[in-house]
Amino acid sequence: MNATRTMWLGMYAEYSLDSQGVEVRKRQQIVLCPVRGDGIVKTKRDAQRLLQPHLDKVNASTSQPSRERKTITFVGFAELWERNYLPLSKLSTQSAFRSLLKRVKAHFGQKDMRQIDANDLQRLVVKCQTEGLDPKIIRNIWGLINLLWQAALAGKYVDAILPKPKLPRKFKTKARFFLLEDAARLIASSNDEHRTLYWLLAETGIRTGELAGLRTSDINGNKLSVSQSVWHGEEQTPKTQNAVRMIALSPQLVSELWEQICRQRTKGSTLLFSSSTGTPLDMDVFRHRKLRKHLETLGIEQAGFHAFRHFNMALLDSICTPLKIIQDRMGHAFTGSFTLDVYGHVLDWQGNVDAANKAEQ
């Protein structure tokens, strides 16, 4: 009822989106009817009956809220995701996702997120396959799209996650690895600093980013502490939680490392390995400028630094190191089956031969 007690008023609240897509609550007030008219007195209950249709309308919009049907184009949401979600990933992951996102944005463009369906996604997969993209890259594109749709669902820009498309089969390829003779020749023919670097990679199997992030203080007696990684000169956390680890070193390697520490202290650097300017090593540049030429000179088949990691796994397996110890040294976050499936390939053929010999007996 109004202040003069002559009219029945009704009040209710409804929700809407402002121009920025933010939900705001608005109070509405309407005139229902006069208190008296034509000799009839309208009671509070009569006024409530007149208000009820308005309340029913508001409640219906809440149960099937139009306010939740936000609209945004794929390009628009991709830019939002790059701003609000991608920075939470590691720098190396950010770089990889940005590269893939360019291709996805070119495919979906300005199409509304809600209008993109499983057929659109499958067409993207087929297009990528037709263009000759590696199956692993296509699967990474699907992984990126899945992350985008999860974020879009949380933000109410879509109604459901896109179903997994039919993806091309990924055939297992044999990774390049160094044989014991290759690793020994590479280490023996290198100068002092490079010899220590190759030796450390071969004996520990650490990742190149982890090596670039090592500091002289990470050597403590016969222990090597791995706690950070470097990607294109930028420090970041290691690949997984299990990658933060302690690795035992042989006495011979410890001696080599202390000589390297002395060389670095002379340079005034706290890094275990550094460029001529004192910055962390860019392992991609080092591979192109140093390792590639060295392998060519020695007549060894070209390979990257990861070949040391595969070599180390095979070496530990050949001396019957327990799988749990191998897993801890490698810093794997997965089960032992992953360690064997990915890295335990060097001895596969010898095991095959042994099985044949036993069968013959």
Summary of the structure (lengths in Angstrom):
residues: 361
radius of gyration: 32.3
end to end distance: 102.9
largest distance: 115.0
contacts: 976
relative contact order: 0.07
helix: 55%
strand: 14%
